[in-house]
Amino acid sequence: MRTLAELEERLARPTEGLVQDLSELDGDILVLGAGGKLGPSLVRLALNATKSRVIAVSRFSEPGLAESLEADGAVVVSADVADEAALKDLPDAPNVVFLVGAKFGTQGREHATWFTNAYLPGRVADRYRDSRIAALSTGNVYPLVPVTSGGSTEDDPTGPVGDYAMSCLGRERVLSHFAEKYGTRLALIRLNYAVELRYGVLVDLAQKIIADEPIDLSTGQVNVVWQGYANEVTLRSLLLAEAPPYVLNVTGPELLSVRQAALALGEALGKEPRLIGEEAPTALLSNASRCHRTFGYPQITPAELIEHTAAWVAGGGALLGKPTKFERRDGRF
């Protein structure tokens, strides 16, 4: 993956399992929030895996994105889902992927974060009460856990830290209310650090190494997962949607050491990373065994992602400029 075209093709390459599962769905797939970080690649993946219509909905603030998705075969609807009239006018669809969310800029704008992450999902769930809904959530709904624990499972208690994480749990609770009230089939996808070559934990580390910035090891372990796999699982989870909701952790099977990842990236980049601090005994970690039993393992390993990321960043590849802030332990994003 050396060019943007190669990266986009790899992200949008479906597996046989995805093709089979989507063939069992009836009707259109509506993707709300198609202009975000995951949206474009998820839409293209769906287009390559199904003959059904894929409807991409977003405000499409990125120039040229709407036209690009339309050229790829998507039905593009430019709309602000937060606008009641616009939401009402959206096309009906039996299958809905809900990707809308807010994370960064929470501090000082907590009200806006709660509106987007907790109130708006209820409006969408009410509008699409008769649809299957796969809704993106986050592993941030869990507390920090001992690094020796293996990570939080779907059956463990939630314990969000900070307004962002609390509002995301609010999203889950509000969506679950509508699943109970109307019998809406719902899958909640608790994603923990999707990565590709333009953003993610590995890109954050590579940029710090190149800029000779210190890397704080306090958050010493993380989960990462190839974004193409996360997109596939999100789409395939439509078939698992149920009431009460089906809950699924989505991340890689490995516990990734930030120290070791930084050293490997530094070696590939030819530059020694500046490591500071010591690893805390706890971290935000998810156990995705249920996901791996259901859908298999990610197609690309962390070692491969480190190699590709180093080459991409060193070669001046395009970046999204959206740091994960994975090192924050206070929930303030």
Secondary structure, 3 states (H helix, E strand, C coil): CCCHHHHHHHHCCCCHHHHHHHHCCCCCEEEECCCCCCHHHHHHHHHHHCCCCEEEEECCCCCCHHHHHHHHCCEEEECCCCCHHHHHHCCCCCEEEECCCCCCCCCCCHHHHHHHHHHHHHHHHHHCCCCEEEEEEEHHHCCCEECCCCCECCCCCCCCCHHHHHHHHHHHHHHHHHHHHHCCEEEEEEECCEECCCCCHHHHHHHHHHCCCEEECCCCEECCEEHHHHHHHHHHHHHHCECCCEEEEECCCCCEEHHHHHHHHHHHHCCCCEEECCCCCEECCECCHHHHHHHCCCCCCHHHHHHHHHHHHHCCCCCCCCCCCCCCCCCCC
